Amino acid sequence: MQKRKALSTDEAFLLSKKIFENFIGYFKPEKGEKVHLFIPIVEKKEIDTQIFIDYFLKQNIRVFVPKVVADQLIHIEIFEDTLFENSYWGIPEPVSNEDSGEAFFHYVITPLLYCDTKGNRVGYGKGFYDNFFENISEDVKKIGVNYFNPDENIDDVWENDIPLDYLVTPTDVLSFGKGLE
């Protein structure tokens, strides 16, 4: 978190752009595929996923974002004209509470504070993504995005944690055992 806070707004944007370019270059998402990704918390200098969203919508790649409703994570499909409002946590979320009902996504791009060399992620401790990962197909590519490459392993991994399949950084796309199909 400290390393992220030390980045200037311009540095964070340029690194986000490199992460986006690495994602597109490696995964090559196609028209009609479904991508689930988070809307960043600007104050926490999360990866700027608006770059991803703009590209996906222009390429007719379906975009879904999470929203917490009654302590449950739902998945809302967004479009160019989707209206957003800030949640209790300061996260931009669609105004709509209509769950898409989608159960399969080609890619899930997840926020994180840190990811280790085995794909274990540290989030914000609410458990929403852990629960989400438990209920999605094994075929879904679970992808973390981070400004920094992992340099140490997480010691306190919980036995029910589900590791990421990939981590995309400005310099690398790291695979944690799931081959690109």
N, C-alpha and C positions, 0 to 999 in steps of 0.2 A: 504494500500500500504506500509506503514511504517513497519507494522508487517511482511509482506512478505519479504521486503528488509532485515530485521534483521535475516532472516534464512540463515544458511550456505548452500552451494551447497549440501553437504551431507544430512543435515536435510531436505531440500526441496525434494531431491530424495527419502528418506525414507518415508516421509509423502505422496508423490505421490504414492509410492508403496502401502501404506496402503489404500489410496483412491481407487486405482485400485482393491485391494483385496475386499474392501467393495462393490464396484460396481458389481464385478463378483459374489460375494456371495449372493447379494440381487437380482439382475436382471437375472442372469443366461442366458446370451444371447446364442442363438443357431445358428448352421450352417445355412447359407442362409439368416439370418436376416441382416438388413441394419442399420449401425450405422454412424451417421454424427458427427464428432468431430473436434475440432480445433487443429492446430499445435501450440505449445506454443511459446511465445516470451521469449527466454532464458534470455534476459537482464531484463525482468520484473518478473522473477522467477515464471512464470505461472506453473501450474501443468504439470508434464512431461507426456504427453499423448503418447509418443513413446512406453511406456510400454503397453498401451491399443492397439495401432496399431499392434505391434508385435504379441500380443496374438490373436487379431481378425483375422489377416491374416493367422496365423497358424491353427485357428479353422474354416477356410472357412466362416467367418462372413464378409460380404461386408462392406468396409470402404469408406466413403465419407468425403472430407474435403472442407472447404469453400475457395473461391478465389474471390477477388474483381476485376472485369473487367468493365471498363467504369462506375464506381460508382454503379455497381450492384453486389450482392453476387450470385455467381454461385456455383454449387456443383459438384466436380470432384471425380470420383471413383479412388482410388489409389490401387496399387499393389506393390509387393516387389521391382519391378524394376522401379517404378515411379521416375522420376527426379524432383528435387526441386530447386528453386532459391529464394532468399530473395526479398520480396516486398518492396515498398517504405517505409512501416512502420517497416521493419525489420522482417516481419513474413515469415517463409518458406512457399512457395506455390508451387504447381505443375507447371512445365514449361508449360504444356498444358493449353489451354484456352477452351477446349472442355467440355461444360456443360453436365453432365450425363443425364439431363432431368428427373431425379428422382423427384417425388413429394411426396413420402411416405418413411419415415424412421421409424424404430421401436424405435430408441433412438436418441435424439439429445443431445450431451454433449457440453455444452456451457461454454465459459470462462466468468469470472466475477471478479470484484473487491470485491464485497460484496453481500450477500444475507441475507434478514431479515427473521424473524420467520414466515412470511406469504408467502414466496416465491418470493418476489419482489427482483429483481437483479439490481445492479449498474454495468454497463459495462464501456466501454471507451468513451461513448457519441457519437459514430458515427451512431447508430441506425440500423446497419445492422441486428443484431439478432432480434430486435423488428419487423422489416419488414418481416424477415424470419418467425418468429412465427405467424404473421398475416396470412400467406399464407400456413400453413401446417395443416394437419388434427388434430382434437382434440384427436385422438387416439395416436398420437406420444407422447412419454414420453420425456418431456423437463427437462433435468437434468443439474444442475449446479455442479461444483466441486470446493471445496475451502479447504485451509489448516485449516480454522478456522470455528467454529460453530457460528451462529448468536447470538448476545447478545442484539441487539436493533433493533427497526423498522425504516424503511426509512420514513421520514416525507413527502418528496416531490414526492410522487408517481403520475405519470401522468395518467390520466383517461384511456388512451389507452394502457398503459403498460400491457403486458401479463406476469403473474407470472410463475415461474418455477413450475413443478410438484414435483420435488425432489431436494434435495441437498445432495451430498455425501462428507463427510469429513473423516479424518483419524479415527475418533471415532464413527461416526453415518451415517445412511441414514435417512434423514428427509423427510417425505411425507407432501405435502401441499394440501391434500384432494383428490389426485388421487390414488385410490387403485391399487395394483399390480394385473394385469389381467393375 
